[in-house]
């Protein structure tokens, strides 16, 4: 378990709220980086904007509140516990095969993932959410699966990436500091061709790329996601036609709102940011 250190006086970032950086808050709460990410994603740990795009900080008052809770830090770590498929099956007392079918059918929403050394995605689920589904839908744990779920599985559907993308983009949209950051979220999961068709202005597309959010979270993958095989990299991309149209509609609405707020804040500063689908960038 990490050694707990009482946080020192907290500076005031752009938000104006006394807050701690991610490393200091993680240390003060006795969490690993994975557990810290889970606490933020699950809404157990409020954050405020930092000084840079997509940077988040933790209000000092919330760190103090959690440190003062009875059962700290064990209770907090239990609430942010994530499990993989085999651990989830053991938790629910079902077979690994049944857990996999329920997960592929969209009954469970993964919070994070990582590629193992064989290049296979390992999905991680909040243990508390799995238990909640089991309490609300106990019929899913035994007997025949619902007809609609069986049909979807026979068609080869796998809702795990889609559930993860929906969860992650929803969080990022809530964390966006302005309309152009908000528009960069749906753009990040669409193909470049789709973004080019939806946002024909090159300068706006460059701004969206410059503001691209960290889809895989603040814990860096080793090696980086772009170095893994295509099936692993594509987990961040909405390729299903229905899902792609949904994100495209979000992008169109967000860009329309952003244009009303003014020009892209980074376009004038980063006009030379390349667009991979527009050929080499042209400089002065």
Helices and strands as residue ranges (DSSP letters): E 11-12, E 18-20, H 22-29, H 33-41, E 48-49, E 56-59, H 60-67, H 74-79, E 82-83, H 85-92, H 96-104, E 112-115, E 121-126, H 127-136, G 138-141, H 147-154, H 160-175, H 179-188, H 192-198, H 202-210, G 225-227, H 230-233, G 234-236, H 241-261
